[in-house]
Amino acid sequence: VPHITVEEEDGEIRLLVIRAQGLLGRVTAEFRTVSLTAFSPEDYQNVAGTLEFQPGERYKYIFINITDNSIPELEKSFKVELLNLEGGVCEFLVRAGDE
């Protein structure tokens, strides 16, 4: 599982999703954020949706807003799950907070 570390001051993270195993046909994948030790809306803004890759399209982004506040905190994390039509799951672990 890839890990990405961000600072609250970043305000937004952009996760690159790359289509693999060919570029023919249309591919869709659902995505959603899942709280671990970070929670929405105190630490980040929960998102869910669908990515739609058209034939020949390889790259899409998922944007997630990170909540910035003046309270010093330990590292917190949430994950982003990608769910495809066959039911397979890929996930990213995101860590946010002051270090």
BELQUISUL-V294928 format. One record per backbone hydrogen bond with DSSP energy under -0.5 kcal/mol. NH is the residue of the N-H (numbers start at 1). CO is the residue of the C=O. If there is no record, write none. Layout:
BEGIN
nh | co
NH | CO
NH | CO
END
This chain:
BEGIN
nh | co
2 | 91
4 | 93
6 | 95
10 | 7
11 | 8
12 | 10
13 | 64
15 | 62
16 | 14
17 | 60
18 | 16
19 | 17
19 | 58
27 | 53
29 | 51
30 | 83
31 | 49
32 | 81
33 | 47
34 | 79
36 | 38
36 | 77
37 | 77
38 | 77
43 | 39
44 | 39
45 | 65
46 | 44
49 | 31
51 | 29
53 | 27
53 | 51
54 | 52
56 | 23
57 | 54
60 | 17
62 | 15
64 | 13
66 | 11
67 | 43
68 | 66
72 | 70
76 | 96
78 | 94
79 | 34
80 | 92
81 | 32
81 | 79
82 | 90
83 | 30
84 | 88
85 | 28
87 | 84
90 | 82
92 | 80
93 | 2
94 | 78
94 | 92
95 | 4
96 | 76
97 | 6
END
